[in-house]
Amino acid sequence: MSHRASTTPQALAMEQLIGRTDLLNERGHLLADNWYSSVAIAESLQQSNTHFIGTCRKSRRGLPEEVVEGKLRKSEWKAM
């Protein structure tokens, strides 16, 4: 029986970060585009003392309703 690793963007991103332990628990900042951005990744990184900044699509699972339903003007942003 073979072990199949998860290939979700979250799993791939976390696998890469875990391999680079010098990037976690250093109070650093990680920036990502909408392919790698998710609430789950942000929460995992927060537990590792790493800040996360990223763009996200409205269709991404786990986004708070206030973020999905909100309208932003040019140069506006939201934090979670």
N, C-alpha and C positions, 0 to 999 in steps of 0.2 A: 504494500500500500504506500503510495507516494504522498508526500506532504506538499500541498499546494499553497503557496503564499498568497495573501490577498493582494490584488492589484488596484485597489481603489487609490485615488490620488492621496487621500489621507494616510493610508498605510504606507505608500511609497515614500511620501514626504517624511513621515515619522521614522521609517527605516533608515533613510539617509541621515537624518539628524541624530539618531541614536548611535549610528556609526561614527559620528563626529562629536564625541562627548565634550569636546572643548567648546562646543557651541551652546550646550545646555547648562543650566544652573549658573550662568555667568551674568545674569541680569542684562543680557543683550537684547537686540531687536532683530526680528526676522520679518522681512517684507516679501509678499508673494502676490502673484496675479490671481485672477479669478479661477484658474484651473486648480490651484492648490489651496485656496482659501475656503475655510469652513469653520463653523462654530466649534465643531469637535476638535479640529487642529488647534484653534486658539485656546480652548480649554486645556488640552493636553500640554501645550507649551506653557501656559500660565502655571500649571502645577510644577513645571520644571524651571520656574523663575525666569522664563524667557518671554519677552513681549512680542506680540504679533500684530503686524499691520498688513492689511490686504484688501483688495477689491473683491466684490462678490456679486454674483448674479441673483436677481430676485427669486429665482426658482430653486436656489440652494436650500436643501433641507436644514431645518433647525434654526432658521433665522427668526428672530422675534417679529411679531406682526407689525409693530411700530416701524421697523426697518423696511419691511416689504411694502407696506401701505403708504409710507411717507413719500412725499414729493420733495426733491431737492433742486434748488436752483444752482446755476453754475458756481463753482467754487465752494459749495456747501458739502458737509460730510457728517457722518453719524458715527458715534462710538458705542461699543457694547461692553 
